[in-house]
């Protein structure tokens, strides 16, 4: 079966893409302009007769599937949006053309292919479109026999088994992309290297004429004209798609001018002007061979009788048939499973679990795919746009079998203002101003009729949106589920006076090879940026400092960082509060490593979604270092950083590079441990032993990629060349990752893996065998700390601070600390783009090991030549291990949590996460993990909570000598200047009175009153009443109020005052003093 071609209709909004798409599938052009909300998809509404090389219409009766977007409730009345069309069976359409059947079944008479009940044939229409005059000719009608869906699947399985399945008419998919800037982020998820792109623009105007309605594209310096959009789309396509030089360069981008009817002068003269302008615009463009604009197609997209439309169809057929992928065949074995999925879509199924997919596959018996084939099936069909599958943590357990479902999910959030429902305009206002989106508001959006199918898969969809960078959780909110940011929806520009202080900053740039920064990469990069570090808060406006295409974060008390876009560069500026020379080199280099890791993974992700094969393309950007040159920044390639001076070619100025090169600072060397001249190598005991993952990690670090490849070829018993090719095929991995993966693959697949085998392979390749001596020895070094400090288990707070100094060597450090390769692989999958979060999880996971001490950590850093990080180790003591065990096994934490909430050191969401675990031990473990993470203030309150809850002995053991009992009063407030938006005052007042409230109230009257005021629902009441004890009911009510609005708080106070017993309590709550220190402590819950 031939792979189906795709045509993508791109370009600015309002140029007639939708009209043209409808004409290309045989529909009438709409009488009024219809703005496209996201993407409209026409699947199988047209096709190609590959024998006669002509365009074929598949009428609605034989539609494979037609999907048009349903109307949103509350959309402004002056916007026309299509309704939902009745969809005929995709399966019957798949099997509906007799000429196709005769080819599929190699000459068998269609009339003899009876269904089981031998029903008479039902004719479905499909017409060959040689010209407008022949569209209705009866001799061009293709007919097919109606069969049940199960019979179709059964019959095709049978014919596939006989080898008779073949195609002559190939369906065509048309994707009509909304032209507004807001949609550009989401389009990149659907484009494919296998497709052909129609770049459509208004030809009645010059391409450089100013069009005020066109929104600024990232990095385009406020230009608003057709030329900017043409360059943007050409660059985006060539950035994301795998390009080929075959047949003159693919994918092809065909320019189509519209609005021919609005040209006031001579049409041919206007065509000539447009061609000349396009030629000049792209005369020096590296992708010129992909462009088709001579002769330029110039149409009236509302007139289906326009002769140039037939020329366009013929050209599209030729381009598709000449595409290098056109000759590729879809494995026949894929067909039964594809049809089963088509049937599921007809049954309104949108998402399948991998388990359900495997069950479907097994029904195909002889044609059931092997696990490897099933993975290939998912990759190929994802690239073809037939389904959506992301092989990433949290996402790989589900498959979206209807791509239109993902379109709906994306447009539910990322949409133009004209499509936003009126009853949610307040939510839109927050999105445009600050990017804020509460989870409850997201669920409210999905309650609309047009999105109701999303509600069945909310958790999966939320994780997918986070993974794609459509929504993100800021760093302080990394474990918070109630608040998201949507960077691509923000319309607030950076404050005018927020300039960069060059005297305090160093600068780095990711310069894209094309002329613009692709929006999908930019916005996902911003989403990752704010999830790695804490967003700054503006001292002027008290808002989070995230803006249109820009954001500012805080690394620590001394360092801030921001990103901006300028032309085709993403510029990163790292500042120290004192001076440029005070910037800590390891912080600069680690920040650079985290950002480069992120943008590399993001770029490769978008490569992978446009192609079904492994990604081996060059990255679309280069790394540059910025240096202040006069009043602006100039940039030089980071490979020149080793030079002490750099001369700016534009201004002929000489600059010192020592400060700016801190982005790539070494993290200090330690002397290597070398063997003596008469060293015989490893002794027999070592040679016979099995190397553990730590030894493999050391070996990977000591040897080059080529040396590892050579010994792998000797060590690997089965198909070593192919295995190495698979391990090394992706550019997603750092060199250490590939080397350790190869060594681990050998060990895993070898029954008796030993050092002897490694040594023998090294001898055969003439590699120094004394490397094995070095990796077998432990670090022998005198440390400048007392032994008792070295044997302390590190505190969680200190380890968290180290995450800003490690960067690319995270994987190697994890292995050296004793984590397994499979554990490190899982950590990488959990944080694909966030290197800093990988570091944090490695250190957190290691800290739970029994042997975790400062001595182990310091030795690991020495071995990895990271000794410059040692000054940042505080040797602060965490909870003693034996005391932790007693806490985990002995305490009941409900009262402890009440106390900690009243003192603001944990939030209601912290409590939810702790209490979601079924077992008391697991709850206690999670509480301890939080205490270790939060540091002094939370630690001291926890100790006090233990004491008042009856665990005085534990409290006494944990109390630190340096702190007085109950010393939270001595803590200095942090995060000064926080806005009330971050921590609402009413929420602080409620939480400061938490213990008092749950001890005093009776929930029943309060719940009834709040239901009558639409604060609570019947479902909330049922949830509260399901709790067995009164105090548990009160806790559940408080949980809801703490997640609610200020209106709920006001109504709660009203109902308290209606009862004389609780009137005084209401007054206490309302008059509770809220200080900046209170806000600071509560804000610390989200760090």
Secondary structure, 3 states (H helix, E strand, C coil): CECCEEEEEECCCCCCHHHHHHHHCCCCCCCCCCCCCCEEEEEEEEEEECCCCEEEEECHHHCCEEECCCCCCCCCCCCCCCCCCCCCCHHHHHCCCHHHHHHHCCCCCHHHCCCCCCCCCCCCCEEECCCHHHCCCHHHCCCCCCCCHHHHHHHHHHHHHHCCCCCCEEEEEEEEECCCHHHHHHHCCCCCCCCEEEEEEECCCCCCCECCCCCCCCCCCCCCEHHHHHHHHHHHHHHHCCCECHHHCECCEEEEEECHHHCCCCHHHHHHHHHHHHHHHCCCCCCHHHEEEEEEEECCCCCCCCHHHHHHHHHHHHHHHHCCCCCCECCHHHHHHHHHHHHHHHCCCCEEEHHHHHHHHHCCHHHCCCHHHHHHHHHHHHHCCCCECCCCCCCCCEEECCHHHHHHHHHCCCCCHHHCCHHHHHHHHHHHHHCEEEHHHHHHHCCCHHHHHHHHHHHHHHHHHHHCCCCECCHHHCCCCCEEECHHHCCCCCCCCCCCCHHHEEEEEEEECCCCCCHHHHHHHHHHHHHHCEECECCCCCCECEECCEEEEECCCCEEEEEEEECCEEEEEEEECCCHHHCCHHHHHHHHHHHHHHHHHHHHHHHHHCCCCCCCCCCCEEEEEEEEECCEEEEEEHHHCCCCEEEECCCCEEEECCCHHHHHCCCCCCCCCCCCCCCCCCCHHHHHCCCCHHHHHHHHHHCCHHHHHHHHHHHCCCCHHHHHHHHHCCCCCCHHHHHHHHHHHHHHCCCCCCHHHHHHHHHHCCCCCHHHHHHHCCCCCCCCCCHHHHCCCECHHHHHHHCCCCHHHHHHHHHHHCCCHHHHHHHHHHCCCCHHHHHHHHHHHHHCCCCCCHHHHHHHHHHCCCHHHHHHCCCCECCCHHHHHHHHHHCCCHHHHHHHHHCCCCCHHHHHHHHCCCCHHHHHHHHHHHHHHHCHHHHHHHHHHHHHCCCHHHHHHHCCCCCCCCHHHHCCCCCCCCCCCCCCHHHHHHHHCHHHHHHHCCHHHHHHHHHHCCCCCHHHHHHHHCCCCHHHHHHHHHHHHHCCCHHHHHHHHHHHHCCCCCHHHHHHHHHCCCCHHHHHHHHHHHC
